[in-house]
Amino acid sequence: MTLLGVSLLFSVLTLALLQSCARMGNPDGGWYDETPPKVVGADPADGATNVNKKKIYINFSEFIKIDNPTENVVVSPPQLEAPEIKGEGKRIAVQLADSLKPNTTYTIDFSSAISDNNEGNPLGDYTYTFSTGDHIDTLQVSGYVVSAEDLEPVKGILVGLYNDLSDSAFQKKPMLRVSKTDSRGHFTIKGIAPGKYHVYALQDADGNYMFNQKSEMLAFNHDIIEPSFKPDTRQDTIWTDSLHIASINVVNYTHFLPDNICLRAFNEILTTRYLVKSDRTDANHFTLYYSYGDSELPKIKGLNFNADNAFLTEASAKRDTITYWLRDTALVNQDTLSIQLTHNITDTLGVLRQQVDTLQLIAKTSYAKRLKDAQKKIKDWQKEQDKKKKKGMPYDSIMPPEELKLNISPAGDMNPDQNVTIQADVPLLPVDTAHIHLYSHPEKDSLWYRERYELDKVDNRTYRLLAEWRPGMEYSLEADSATFASIYGEVAAKIKQGLKVRTNDSYASLLMTLAGMQGKHVIAQLLDGSGKTVKEAYIDNGQAEFYYLQAGKYYLRIIVDANNNRRWDTGDYDKGIEPEEVYYDPEVIECKEKWDLTLTWDPTAKPLWQQKPDAIKKQKADKQKTIQHRNLDRAKKLGIQYIPQP
């Protein structure tokens, strides 16, 4: 071949090579890489014994990346000083900071955090292991952590083992071996030696791997676990894509037990009492927020005003939030209120003692600013009246006082077992019921009839009107003007609120027999599609009855009310008290008009982590990283057959 021919051939080959290289970055220019990275070696070797090195390198077949190693990679035994874990091209470098423990198996659980750098193909569940002794401990245990109150999966909580079976170990020693839960609340603790253990979960706030802060979420039970294993088989499904199965293989594997541990996580009641903050967003009241409630409300002495009979007081159900409404408008207009506060506060020894503090309560909006805003409102109203006057339209010469706004619920249709609530944004003066009237109107009658009712005061701002609400009946709730008035002189307009009770044909009823719950105090709660309680029943005969249910889908939750105080109670580690038991019916309950459902449910038939329906679960499982199988789609576009590589 001539020199010119050789040169021409070289040019053609070079051009072809360049085009080929360019096509690799083009989605339509070649096959996608669907092969996950492979471990090709490590130093020290994976599974090595008698290791004394704290620097570890794990080598891969291609460039890799690690997704958030601080959160997703767990080293066991737990490291009090965080290790450095980073990707370096085709390898991962791990630098342990803590001293190595003798005769100990170490596991570095990467879970699914490793993937290739280009296409994101996940390596899958990968754990690197070595031992400082002459053997590797290989036992594993697994299970789930759920919230004790609502069975939500608890993501990212530590789960650890202790071979010290004393109750004090959890508070005095770091965990022996650890894992972290995923988005399903699932965990696997690896590298365990034979023996007997207690298992705990901990939302470790200070990174010391032990429970020493009351604010930390925790879980415990009194069970002793003894890890074991057995040979077993499982079916592994190989997917061509998300819809088509390539093959189903029977695989032999080692089944580690127990694999069904269930821990119910909770927060203890914080008994350390302190003033979190004080707030006077609106000038007519201020609020004190405490970390914990107390049976004795704070005592207030005014330093720049007379505090005698100066307030209407509202306390939350837990008495940890107290609001003081100022009775006198002169105090409302005072920008700064100086008070001496006498309250019970936990001292440095953990004892609740009386303490005196001084607070300056400053209105967020000054009196001058509020006065200016009020004058502007008057000026704007006067301009509007002047416009009406010029146009010959009816107008007012005196600005009417601002009306007191009331929220009346329900408005319109209601159920026979509901009552009417009347609520204001500010405290109300006592109400004279002689000015309130309730009338009924039967469907086939043209007359209105006066009905009996009771008016209960719920708190300073709320009244509840109770009556016999009959299905299919129309009602009219009427009140004279100024019947409802605030302590600041605002009065409500005349009320005429129409109400209609739905007919019996609009409802379903539900009788649920709870297997194994006879003789136990149970709170049965019927939930809507958002998980909100719409009906509640307190029972001790194992049968929950719900009436006047509108058509729709419902879910059932029960609380085993061990102390019969009609609420769910959390646990206490020092006293060895676990949280009260909660169960969810895994099945949706569908109600239709005119239906009477009679069902039976065994709350203990399914494990707790399988009970709460996905439809009302707030902690959704993360989408698992998988190979995307984009080559199959490309083959279809090209009209050729694609056979996945093994």
N, C-alpha and C positions, 0 to 999 in steps of 0.2 A: 504494500500500500504506500502511496506517495505521502510525503510529509504534509501536503495539503489535505489529503484524505484523512490522515490521522488527526490533524487539527480539527477538521470538520466533525469527525465522529466524537472527539472529546467535547466539543461545544454542544452537540446534540445531547450527549449523556449528562453533561452538567446542567443543561436547561431542564431536562426531564427530572433530574434529582431535585432541583430547586422547586419545580412545580409540585413534586410529590411532597416535599417538606412543607410547602405552603398549604397543601390540601389537608395536612394533619390538624391544623387549627380551624378548619372550616367544618361546621356541623354536617354538611353534605359531602365532605371530601374524603371520608373514610369511616371505618368502624370505630365505635366508641370503646374506650377501655372499660370493661365491666369486671375486671379481675381485682379483688381486694388485695391490699398489700399483705405480704407474707413475712413472718419472722425468719430470718436466715442465720441468726446467731446472736449471742449475747456474751458480755464480759462483766461479771462472772456468768457462766452458762446457766440457762434456765434450769432449775432443779439442782443446782450445785450445792454441795455440803462443805462444812468447815470454812465458810467464807468469812473473811475479816476486812473486806473492802467496803467503803461507804459510797464509792462512785461506781455507778452502773451504766453500761451502754447496751442498748437493745437495737440490733441492726435489722433493716427491712429490705425487701426486694425493690422498692421504689421510694420516691420522695413521699413523705407523710406529713400529716398535721394532727395536732392534739386539740380537741375542743375543750377549752376552759379546764385545764388540769387541776387548778385549785379546788374547783367544785366537784369534778367528775372522777378524779383519781383518788383512791383511798389506800393508804399504806397501813399495814397491820403487822406487828403491834402498833398502836397509835403513836404518832410522833408529836411530842410536846413542842418541839421546834419544827416549823413547817419545812419539809424537804423542797428542794428546787427541782422542778420537772419541766423540761422543755424539749421541743423538737429541733433537731439539727440536721436538716436535709433528709438523708435516708436512715437516720437513727434517732433514738430518744436517749437523752442523758438525764439520769436521776442522781442527785447529790443528797444523801441523807445527812442531816445535821445532828441528830441525837446519837449518842453512843450505842453501838451494837450490843444487844443482850446475849449472853452466852446460851448455847444449846436452845436456840429459838428459831422457829420457822418464820420467815418474813414473806409477806405477799404484797405485791403492788398491783391492785385491781384497777385496770384501765377501763373496765366495763366496755362501752361502745364508743369511747372518746377518740379512738384512732381511726383515721380514714386516709385514703391516698390524696395527694395534693391536687391532682388535676380534676378527677371526676367525682371525688367525694365518696368512693366505694368504701363502706365500713369494713373494718377488720372483724368486728363482732366482739363477743364477750372474750376478753383476753386478760389473763392474770399471769404475771411474772413471779416466780418463787425461788427463794434460796434459803439456806439454813446456815446458822453459825455453829451448829452441832453436826453430828454424824448421820442424821436422818432428816427426812422431810415429813412433817405432819400433814396429812392429806384429808382429814375429815372436814365436812361442811354441814352447816345448818342454815335453813332459810325460812322465810315466812313473810308476814305483812305487819305494817303499823298503820292503824286507823285512828282517827280522832274519836275519843271516847264519847263525846257529846252527840256527834252526828255521823259517825262512821265514814267521814271523808278520808281518802288516802292522804297520808302525811308524807310529803316529798322532802327529801334532803335531811332527814333526821338521822342522827347517829344511832346505831344499834350495836351493843357490845356485850361481851361475855365476861363473867367472873368465875374463877374456880374457888375463890374464897366465898363460901356460901353464907357468911354472916351478913346481917342486914346493914351493918355499918360500912361494908366494903364500898358500896355505891357512892358513899359520901366522903370516903377517905382515901381511896385508891383509884388510879386511872384504870380504864377498861383494859382487859387483857388482850382481846382481839376485837376488831370493829369492822363495820360495814356502813353503807349509807343507803337509804331508801331511794327508789326511783319514783317517777311520777305516778306509778300505780301503788306506791307504798310498799313495794317489794324489796327485800334485802336478801343477800347471801353472805354469810360469814365463812371465810375459807381458812385453810391452814391450821385446823384445830387438832390438838392432841387428845387422845382418849381421856375420858374423865367425866366428872359431873359439874354442871354449870348452872348459874342463874343468868338470865338474859334481861337486858334493860334497853330502853330507848331514851335518848337525851338530845334536846335542842341546845347544844353546848354553847353557851353565850361567851364564856371566857377561855375556851380552848384548852381546858385542863382535863377533859375526858372523865369528869366526875360531877355528881350532882351536889353543888354547894351554893346555888342561888335559887331563891324561892320563885323567881320569875321564869326559870327555865322549864320548858315543856318536858315532861318525862312520861315514861310508861314502865310498869313493872307488874309482875305477878309472882306468886309463891311457888310456881312449878320449878322442879329441878329437871333439867334436860341432860340426856346422856347420848352424845352423837354416835351414830352407827352407820352402816352401809349394807347394801345387798346388791347382787347382780340383777339387772332388769333389762327389759327391751322397750323400745318406743318406735313409733312410726315417724320417719322424717319425710316431709313432703318437699319435693323439688319443683319449683314453679317456673314455667316458661315465662309467664308474665303474671300480672295481678289476677287474671281470670283463668288461666290454663295451667294444668298440672303436667309437668314433664314426667315425673315418676314418684312413687311412694316406696320408700325403703324401710325395712325393719332393721333397727340398729341396736346392738348390744351396748349397754352403758352401766356405769356404777351409780346406783340410786342412793344418795345420801339422805339420812334421816336424823332428826325430824325436819320435814319440809313444810310444815303447816303451823308454825308458831304464829300466834296472833297477839300483838301488843296493843293496848288501848291507851293512847296518849292523852294527857290532860295537863292543865295548869292548875297548880294549887291556889287556894285563896290567899291573896297577899295580906298578911296580917300586920305588916309593917305600915303604920299609918303616918302619913305626912300630907301637908298641903301641896297639891300639885300646882295649882294656880288660882288666881282670883281674876274675875272678868266683869267689866261693866260696859259691855258693848252698847246697850241701850241705857239711857240716863235714868229710866224709871225702875231699874232693878240691877242687882249685881249677884254673881254666882260664885260660890266657893267649890272647888273641885279637890276631892281627897283621893288618895290612893286606895283607901279602904273605908267602909262605913263604920259608924259607931252608934250605939244606942242613945248616947247623949249628944244632943245638938250643940254646936258652939254657942257661947255667950258673947254678945256684942255690946261694947260700950262706946258711945260716940265721943270722940275727942273734940270735934268742932261742931257738934250738933247734939240734940237730945235724942237718944236712941230709945227712950221709953215709949212703947207702943208705936214705934216708927215703921214696923215692917209687917207684911204678911209673908209667912215662911212656907216654902214648898221643898220637900225632900224627896229624892228619888227612891225607888223601891229598895235599893241597897243602902240608902242613906249615905252615899259617898258623894253626892252632888246636891248642894243646898242653894236654893235661890231665894233672895230676899227682895220682895217688892216694896218700894217706898210708898207709904200711904199719902204723904204730904207733898203736894206739887212744889212747895218751896224747897224741899230736899231734892226733888227731881231736878230743879233748876240750879242746884249747887254743883259746880263742876267737880269739886274734890271733896270726898268724904273720908275723914280720918277716923279709923276705928281701932279699938283695942280688942283683940280677939283672944278669948280664952277657950281652948279646945284641947282634946286628948290627942297627944302625939307620941309615937314610939321613940324612946330614948336610945342611946348608943348601946345599952345592954339588952335591947329588945323588949323593954317593959313599957306599957302604955301609961303615960303620965300627963298630968295637966300642965299645959304650957301657955304662956301669954306672949302674943305677938302684936305688932303694930302694922297696919296696912293703910296705904293710900289708894283709895278707889277713885280713879279718874275717868270721867265720862269720855267715851271715844269721840263724841261730837260735842263741842262746847255749847254752853247756853247761848252765847252770842251768835254762833252759827245756826243754831236751831231757830232762834228768834228771827234772824235774817231770812231763813228759808220760809218761815211762816208768813212774814211780811210780803215776800215775793208771791206766795200763793194767793194772798189777799189781793195784791195788785193785779195779778193775772185774772182773778175772778172778776174784779171791777172792770177791767178792760173788756171782758166777755159780755158783761151786762151792758156796758156802754154801747157795744156793737149791736146788741139786741134792741136797745132803746132807739138808736138811730134808724134801724130798719122797721121800727114800729111793732116789734115782737114783744111778747110778755117778758118782763125782766124783774129781778129782785133788787131791792135797795139795801137789804141787810144779808150778809153772808151767813147761810145756815151753819150751825156747828157740825163738825165731822161726826158721822154716824159710827156707832160701835158695830164692827163687823162680827157676825156670828157664823160659825160653820155648823150646819145641821146635817147629820148623817144618820141613816141613809137618806138620799134624796130621790124620791120616786119609788121604784119597786123595792120591796123588802121581803124578808122571810118571816114566818110566824114566830120563830125563836130569836129574832133580833129585837133590840130596843133602840130608841132614838137618843142620840147624843147631841147635846148643844154645847158648843165650846167657843170661847173667846181667846184672843191673844194676850189679854191682860186680866187681872183679877176682877171678879164680878161682885157687886153688892148682893145682899140677900134678896131672893126673888119671892114676890107675893104670888102664890099659885092661883089666887082669885082672878088674876088677869090672864091666865093660860087656859085654853079650852081645847078639848079633843072631841071631834065629831066623827061618826061612822056613817057610811052610806052603803047599805046592801045593794047588790047588783040590780035587783028587780024592784027597787023601791025608790021613789022620787024624794023621799024625806031624809034629812040628816038627823042623827040621834046623838045626844051627848053621851060620851064615854067616860068611865072612871079611869084614873091614872094615878101614879105616884111619881113624884119628882125627887130624885136622890142627888145630893151634892157629892160629886166624886172628888173634886179638889177645888181650889180657889177659882179656877177658870172653867170648870166643866160640870155640867149637870146631865143626868141620865133620866129620861122619861120612860117609865115602865107601864105597860098596859097589856090587856089580853088582845093580841093581834090575831084576828081570825082569817083563815085562808079565803081568798076571793073577795075580801072586803076592801072598800076604799075608805080612807081616813083623811081628815083635815086637821092639821095642827095649827092653832091660831093663838096669837098673843098680842095684847094691846101694845101700842107704841110705848116705849120707855119701861116696859116690863123688865127688860134686861138692861142693866146699866153698870158701867165700870166704876171702880173706886176713884177714877179721875174725872168723873162727870160725863163721860160719853154715854149716849143712850142709843139703843138699837131701834130700828124702824119697826113698824107693825109687821108681824109674822103671819103668813098664811102659806103653809107648806103642805102640799098634797102628797099623800102616801098611799100606795096600793100594795096589798099583800097578795103574793102570787097564789094561785089555786093549788089544791093538793095534786092535781094532774100534772103540775109542773115539776114535781119532785120525784126523787128515788129515795129509798132507805137502804141501810146496810147493817146487817147483823154479822159480826165477825167473831167466831169462836177461836180463842187463843189456846192452843194445845199446851198443856203443862203450866199454865198460869193461874189455875184455880187456887184461890186462897192467898194469892199474892196481890199486893197493892200495885196497880198498874195505871199509868197515864197513857191513854191511847189518843194519838193525834192523827187526824186526817189532813193530808197535805195536798196543795194544788200543784200545778205543773212547774211552779217556780220553787217548790219546797217550803212554801209558807203555810203555816197552820191555819186551817179554815174551820175545823171542828175539833173539840177536845172532850174526852170523857174520862172520868175517874172511876175505876172498877176494881172489884176484888173477887169477882165470880168467874173470871175468864171469858166474859162475853162483852164485847164493845158494841154499842148500838148508836147509830148515827141516823138522824132523821132530817128531812127537808134539805136533801142534797140536790143541787142543780145538776142537769146533765153535763157530763164531762169526765175527764180522767183524773183519778186521785191516787195517792200513795199513802201507805199506812206506816206509822212509826210508833213504837211503844217504849216507855221508860218503866223499868221495874223500880218502883218508888219504895226502896227498902225502909226508909224512916217515915214514910207516909206524910211528908210535908208538902206534897203536891207540886214538887219541882225537881229537876235533875240536880244532883249534887256531885261535885267533883271529888277527887281522891285526896288522900293525905299520906305521904310516904312515911313520916315519922310515926304515925299511928297505925301504919300497915293497912290503911283503908283504901281499897280500889274504888274508882268511880262507879256510880250506879249504872247498871246494865242498860244498853240501848239496842233495839233491834229494828230493822226495816224489812217490810214485806217486799221481796224482790219483784213481785208481779204488780203490774198496773191494774187498778180497779176502775173499770169503765161503768159509769152509771148512765142510765137513760130514763127519760120521763116515764112515770108510772111503774118503774121497776122496783121490786123489793129483793135485794140480794142477800143470800145467806151463804157465807163462806167460812172455811176453816183454814187456819194458818198455824204452822208450828214454827215459832220464832227461832228455834235452835236447829232446824233441819239443815240450814246452809251455814258455812263459815261466815263470820262477820264481814270479811273483806269481799265476799261475793254478794252481799245483801243489798246494799244501797243501789237503786236503779240508776243507770247512766244518765237518764233524762233529767234527774234532779241533782246529779253530782256536779259540784263546782270545780273540783280538781280533776281535770280531764287528763287522760293518759297522753304523754307526748307521742308524736308520730315516730315510730321506730325507723331508724336509718336502714335503708335497704338499697340494693343495687337497682337502678332505675329501669333496666332492660330497654334502653333506647335503641339498641341494635335491631330488636324485633320490629319496632315501628319503622325504622329505616328500611329494613328488608321488605316490608309490606309496600312502602312507597316505590321501591325499585322493582317490585314484582318478582322477588326471588325468595327462595327458602332459606331460613336462618336456623341453624342448629346451635344452641347454646353450648359454650365450652364447659367441660366439667370442672 
